Amino acid sequence: MASAAEQLASNISLSSFAKATELKKRLWFTLGALVLFRFLSYVPIPGIDPTAMASLFSTQQGGVLDFFNTFSGGSLERMSIIALGVMPYITASIVVQLGGSLYEPWKQLKKEGETGRKKLNQYTRYLTVLLTTVQGYWIAVGLESLGASQGIPAVVEPGMVFRVAATITLVGGTLFLMWIGEQITARGIGNGVSLIIMAGIVATLPRTLAQLFEGGRTGTIDPLTVTAVVALAVGLVMFICFVERAQRRVLIQYPKRQTARGAMQQERSHLPIKVNISGVIPPIFASSLLLMPLTVIQMAGAQNNPDSGDWLITISTFLQHGSPLYLTLYGAGIAFFCFFYAAVQFNSEDTAENLKRHGGFIPGIRPGKATETYFDYLVTRITVTGAAYLVLICLIPEFLFSQAGVPFYLGGTSLLIVVNVTMDTVSQIQSHLIAHQYGDLIKKAKLKTGRRR
């Protein structure tokens, strides 16, 4: 079966793609949904002065607003109706997922199958509404004071009416994006939410590359630096592809069973454990936690207000991108969330129990508690490698780009998301093509059987 699948995969061509009608429909639906997402990113919320917003946002660099602006494809910079993007939904999903591993009632829901999954999805949506409401109101309040001291206010008519309208608009935009993501997952290709984030990041890349090459042409950036940045980006992409496909395959054996011919046969399989179990969650969480204090200070206008206190200005200075304190805390945060999320993603106790229930065992390891201890030891060692990989990928661009003056959103987190989502989408396209070719083979086999009869 494996050799047949490999042969089918090698035979995939443009002609086989042209015959896959269902796959083309899914691709067109996905493309249309992403185009709609880009359309919505240019629709501002009511009460915002777009011209003033564009000039003021450039002064609010280095905060979590700038970080989220990258993932929303510039929607936050234009303060569009989808300015918050799908980040509240992702945060809610992670919280519910963590709760499903730590909170006992939610653990029981996970064991109930489809019914429990639907209940947890409902909790995720409720939490998304709550998070979006809080963040939307906080942004609306911050927008009222943004630019007021400079004589170019971003809000035309500040007040409670604007706050309520802006909050409702932002909540509606995030929920609509969440619905689009679910539709892409069900009727399109790939994970809808991940594709929306990737589309936002990719949308900012042309402008970023144009600024980079323009700087090299005018001499503001050393041409050797431009060459080094491009080479580094290509090298990081290749390294990410290599590590994301790397896995530790644990040999699993099952008791000997009698075949139809009376012979005893022992079944073997492998349990794959990815080197990077936690994915892109650790960099996102670490960045959000580090950038939140700086954003609160900037939105409060601490740097322009002498009465705010020198300690706020000191914190803002130390947490700037590229500073030693920021890089140290960022790396420590990534490593911490790697181990924390890996423990949640891979449950050694459940895995060992499932193997024991089905009669499987690891050669040389006793089933039960010994297998659980072995899995804990193995996952810890693998996570050390995965954490070092994520820290390296994220810190090298942060350090070099801050020194070279290149915008930080070309960093490792963006590359991780783009490469991971692209690899996953390509794999799903290949799976659809292989399934289509299998379907053709089955139809031909049935036709031949019918003719013989």
C-alpha positions in Angstrom: 0.0 0.0 0.0 2.8 2.4 0.8 4.6 1.7 -2.5 1.3 2.3 -4.3 0.8 5.6 -2.6 4.3 6.7 -3.4 3.8 5.7 -7.0 0.6 7.7 -7.2 2.3 10.7 -5.6 5.1 10.6 -8.1 2.6 10.4 -11.0 0.8 13.6 -9.9 1.0 16.2 -12.7 -0.8 19.1 -14.2 -3.1 16.8 -16.1 -4.2 15.0 -12.9 -4.8 18.4 -11.3 -7.0 19.5 -14.2 -9.2 16.4 -13.8 -9.7 17.0 -10.0 -12.9 19.0 -10.2 -13.6 18.9 -6.5 -10.1 20.1 -5.6 -10.4 23.1 -8.1 -13.7 24.1 -6.5 -12.1 24.0 -3.0 -9.1 26.1 -4.3 -11.4 28.7 -5.9 -13.5 28.9 -2.7 -10.3 29.4 -0.6 -9.0 32.1 -2.9 -12.3 33.9 -2.9 -12.5 33.9 0.9 -9.0 35.3 1.2 -9.8 38.0 -1.4 -12.8 39.0 0.8 -10.5 39.1 3.8 -8.2 41.6 2.0 -11.2 43.7 0.9 -12.4 44.0 4.5 -9.0 45.1 5.7 -9.6 48.4 3.9 -13.0 49.2 5.4 -12.4 51.5 8.4 -14.6 51.5 11.6 -17.0 54.4 11.9 -15.7 57.6 13.4 -12.0 57.2 12.3 -10.1 59.7 10.3 -8.0 57.4 8.0 -5.5 60.1 7.1 -4.8 61.0 10.7 -4.6 57.3 11.6 -2.1 56.5 8.9 0.3 59.3 10.1 -0.1 58.5 13.8 0.3 54.8 13.6 3.9 55.2 12.4 4.8 56.7 15.8 3.4 53.7 17.7 6.1 51.3 16.7 7.3 48.4 18.8 4.1 47.6 20.6 1.7 44.7 20.5 -0.4 46.8 18.1 2.5 46.6 15.6 2.8 42.9 16.2 -0.9 42.3 15.6 -0.9 44.6 12.6 1.5 42.2 10.9 -0.9 39.2 11.4 -3.9 41.3 10.3 -2.3 42.3 7.0 -2.2 46.1 7.9 -5.8 46.1 9.1 -4.9 47.5 12.5 -2.8 50.2 10.9 -5.9 51.3 8.9 -8.1 50.6 11.9 -10.5 48.5 9.7 -13.5 46.5 10.9 -11.2 43.4 11.1 -8.4 45.3 12.9 -8.2 42.6 15.6 -8.0 39.8 13.0 -8.4 36.3 14.4 -6.0 36.7 17.3 -8.8 36.8 19.9 -10.1 33.5 18.4 -6.6 31.9 18.5 -6.1 33.0 22.1 -9.5 31.6 23.1 -8.8 28.4 21.3 -5.5 28.0 23.1 -7.1 28.7 26.5 -9.9 26.2 25.9 -7.3 23.6 24.7 -5.2 24.2 27.8 -8.3 23.9 29.9 -9.2 20.6 28.2 -6.0 19.2 29.5 -5.9 20.9 33.0 -9.6 21.4 34.0 -11.3 18.2 35.0 -14.9 19.0 33.7 -13.4 20.0 30.3 -11.3 16.8 30.3 -14.5 14.8 30.5 -15.9 16.8 27.6 -12.9 15.8 25.5 -13.6 12.2 26.1 -17.2 12.4 25.0 -16.2 12.6 21.3 -18.1 14.7 18.8 -20.6 16.0 21.4 -17.9 17.2 23.7 -15.9 18.7 20.9 -19.0 20.8 19.9 -19.4 22.0 23.5 -15.8 23.0 23.7 -16.1 24.9 20.4 -19.1 26.7 21.8 -17.0 27.8 24.8 -14.3 28.9 22.4 -16.7 31.2 20.6 -18.1 32.7 23.8 -14.6 33.4 25.0 -13.7 34.9 21.7 -16.6 37.4 22.0 -15.5 38.3 25.6 -11.9 38.8 24.6 -12.8 40.8 21.5 -15.2 43.0 23.5 -12.5 43.8 26.1 -9.8 44.4 23.5 -12.1 46.4 21.2 -13.2 48.8 24.0 -9.6 49.2 25.2 -8.5 50.1 21.6 -11.5 52.5 21.2 -10.5 54.3 24.4 -6.9 54.5 23.3 -7.8 55.8 19.9 -9.7 58.8 21.5 -6.4 60.0 23.1 -4.2 59.1 20.1 -2.9 62.2 18.4 -5.0 64.6 20.5 -1.9 66.2 22.0 -0.4 66.7 18.5 -3.5 68.4 17.1 -4.4 65.5 14.7 -6.9 63.4 16.5 -7.6 59.9 15.0 -11.2 60.0 16.2 -13.6 62.6 14.7 -16.1 62.7 17.6 -14.8 61.0 20.7 -17.4 59.8 23.3 -19.4 56.9 24.5 -21.2 56.6 21.1 -17.9 56.1 19.3 -16.7 53.6 21.9 -19.8 51.4 21.7 -19.9 51.6 17.8 -16.2 50.8 17.5 -16.5 47.9 20.0 -19.5 46.4 18.2 -17.8 46.8 14.8 -14.6 45.1 16.0 -16.5 42.2 17.6 -18.5 41.7 14.4 -15.4 41.8 12.2 -13.6 39.2 14.3 -16.6 36.9 14.4 -17.0 37.2 10.7 -13.4 36.3 10.1 -13.8 33.3 12.5 -16.8 32.2 10.4 -14.8 32.6 7.2 -12.0 30.5 8.6 -14.4 27.7 9.6 -15.9 27.8 6.1 -12.4 27.5 4.5 -11.6 24.6 6.7 -14.9 22.8 5.8 -15.2 23.7 2.1 -11.8 24.8 1.1 -8.2 23.7 1.4 -6.1 23.9 4.6 -6.8 25.3 8.0 -8.9 28.5 7.5 -7.6 30.5 10.5 -4.0 29.7 9.7 -4.5 30.7 6.0 -6.0 34.0 7.1 -3.0 34.8 9.3 -0.6 33.8 6.5 -2.5 35.9 4.0 -2.1 38.9 6.3 1.6 38.3 6.7 2.2 37.8 3.0 0.3 40.9 2.2 2.9 43.0 4.0 5.9 41.3 2.4 5.9 43.2 -0.9 6.0 46.6 0.9 8.7 45.3 3.2 10.9 43.9 0.4 10.4 47.2 -1.6 11.6 49.2 1.4 14.6 46.9 1.8 15.7 47.1 -1.8 14.9 50.8 -2.0 17.2 51.3 1.0 19.9 49.3 -0.8 19.5 51.4 -4.0 19.6 54.8 -2.2 22.4 53.8 0.1 20.5 54.1 3.4 21.1 50.4 3.8 24.4 48.7 2.9 24.0 46.5 -0.2 25.9 43.8 1.5 23.4 44.0 4.3 20.5 43.6 1.8 22.3 40.5 0.3 22.9 39.1 3.8 19.2 39.6 4.8 17.9 37.8 1.6 20.4 34.9 2.1 19.5 34.7 5.7 15.8 34.5 4.9 16.3 31.8 2.3 18.5 29.8 4.8 15.9 30.1 7.6 13.2 28.9 5.3 15.2 25.8 4.3 16.1 25.2 8.0 12.4 25.5 9.0 11.3 23.1 6.3 13.9 20.6 7.5 13.1 20.8 11.2 9.3 20.9 10.8 9.5 17.6 8.9 11.9 16.0 11.5 10.4 13.5 13.9 11.3 10.8 16.3 9.7 7.5 15.3 9.1 5.3 18.3 8.9 1.5 17.5 5.6 0.0 18.7 5.1 -3.8 18.7 1.9 -5.8 19.1 1.5 -9.5 20.2 1.8 -12.2 17.6 -1.4 -13.0 15.8 -2.4 -15.9 13.7 -3.0 -15.2 10.0 -5.5 -16.8 7.7 -2.9 -19.4 6.7 -2.2 -20.4 10.2 1.2 -18.6 10.5 2.1 -16.4 13.5 2.8 -12.8 12.5 4.0 -10.0 14.7 2.7 -6.5 13.9 4.9 -3.4 14.1 4.2 0.3 13.8 5.8 3.6 14.6 4.6 6.4 16.8 5.9 9.7 15.3 6.8 12.5 17.7 7.6 15.8 16.0 10.8 17.7 17.0 8.7 20.9 17.2 5.7 19.7 19.1 4.3 23.1 20.1 4.4 24.7 16.6 4.3 28.5 16.4 2.4 29.0 19.7 5.5 29.8 21.9 6.8 32.8 19.8 3.3 34.3 19.6 2.6 34.0 23.3 6.1 35.2 24.3 5.8 38.3 22.0 2.3 39.2 23.1 3.3 39.1 26.8 6.5 41.1 26.3 4.9 43.8 24.1 1.8 44.3 26.2 3.4 46.6 28.8 5.1 48.7 26.2 1.8 49.1 24.3 0.0 50.2 27.5 2.7 52.8 28.1 2.5 54.1 24.6 -1.3 54.3 24.5 -1.2 56.1 27.8 1.2 58.6 26.3 3.8 58.1 29.0 6.7 59.1 26.8 5.0 62.5 26.0 3.7 63.1 29.5 6.3 64.3 32.0 3.9 63.6 34.9 3.7 59.9 34.2 6.9 59.0 36.0 10.4 58.2 34.9 10.0 54.5 35.7 7.4 54.1 32.9 9.9 55.7 30.4 12.6 53.4 31.7 10.5 50.3 31.2 9.6 51.5 27.7 13.3 52.0 26.9 14.4 48.6 28.2 11.7 46.6 26.4 12.3 48.1 22.9 13.0 45.6 20.1 16.6 44.5 19.9 17.5 45.5 23.5 19.4 42.9 25.5 16.5 42.7 28.1 13.9 42.1 25.4 16.0 39.4 23.6 16.7 37.6 26.9 13.1 37.7 28.1 11.8 36.7 24.6 14.1 33.7 24.4 13.2 32.6 28.0 9.5 33.0 27.2 9.7 30.9 24.0 11.6 28.1 25.9 9.0 28.2 28.7 6.0 28.0 26.4 7.7 25.2 24.4 7.8 22.9 27.5 4.4 24.0 28.8 2.6 23.5 25.5 4.4 20.2 24.7 3.2 18.8 28.0 -0.3 19.8 27.0 -0.1 18.5 23.4 1.5 15.1 24.2 -0.1 13.3 27.2 2.3 10.6 28.2 -0.2 9.0 30.6 -3.0 8.7 28.0 -0.6 7.5 25.3 0.8 4.7 27.5 -2.7 3.7 28.6 -3.9 3.5 25.0 -1.0 1.3 24.0 -1.5 -1.0 27.0 -5.3 -1.3 26.2 -4.6 -2.3 22.6 -1.8 -4.7 23.6 1.0 -2.6 22.2 4.4 -2.1 23.8 7.8 -0.5 23.3 10.6 -3.2 23.0 12.5 -3.3 26.2 10.0 -1.1 28.1 7.3 -2.6 30.4 3.7 -1.5 29.6 2.0 1.0 31.9 3.9 3.2 34.3 7.4 2.4 32.8 6.1 3.4 29.3 4.7 6.6 30.7 8.1 7.5 32.3 9.9 6.6 29.0 7.6 8.9 27.0 8.1 11.8 29.6 11.9 11.3 29.3 11.7 11.1 25.4 9.4 14.2 25.0 11.6 16.2 27.4 14.7 15.5 25.3 12.9 16.2 22.0 11.4 19.5 23.4 14.9 20.7 24.4 15.9 20.4 20.7 12.6 22.0 19.6 12.9 24.9 22.1 16.5 25.6 21.0 15.3 25.6 17.3 12.5 28.1 18.0 14.7 30.3 20.1 17.4 30.3 17.3 14.9 31.0 14.5 13.2 33.8 16.4 16.2 35.5 18.1 18.6 35.6 15.1 16.3 37.8 12.9 15.3 40.0 15.9 19.0 40.7 16.7 20.2 41.2 13.2 17.3 43.1 11.9 17.3 45.5 14.9 20.9 46.2 14.3 20.5 46.6 10.5 17.3 48.8 10.8 15.1 46.3 8.9 11.5 46.2 10.1 11.0 43.5 12.8 7.9 41.9 11.1 10.3 40.0 8.8 11.2 38.0 11.9 11.2 34.3 12.7 7.6 34.1 13.9 6.3 35.3 10.5 8.6 32.9 8.6 7.5 30.0 10.9 3.8 30.7 10.2 4.2 31.1 6.5 6.3 28.0 6.0 4.2 25.8 8.3 0.9 26.8 6.7 2.3 26.5 3.2 3.7 23.0 3.9 0.3 21.9 5.4 -1.7 23.3 2.5 0.5 21.6 -0.1 0.3 18.3 1.8 -3.5 18.6 1.7 -3.5 19.4 -2.0 -1.4 16.3 -2.6 -3.7 14.2 -0.4 -6.7 15.3 -2.5 -4.9 14.5 -5.7 -3.9 11.0 -4.5 -7.5 10.4 -3.3 -8.7 11.4 -6.7 -6.4 9.1 -8.5 -7.3 6.2 -6.1 -11.0 6.9 -7.0 -10.2 6.6 -10.7 -8.4 3.3 -10.1 -11.3 1.9 -8.2 -13.7 3.0 -10.9 -11.6 1.3 -13.6 -11.3 -1.9 -11.5 -15.1 -2.0 -11.1 -15.6 -1.5 -14.8 -13.2 -4.4 -15.6 -14.9 -6.7 -13.1 -18.3 -5.9 -14.6 -17.0 -6.7 -18.2 -15.7 -10.1 -17.0 -19.0 -11.0 -15.6 
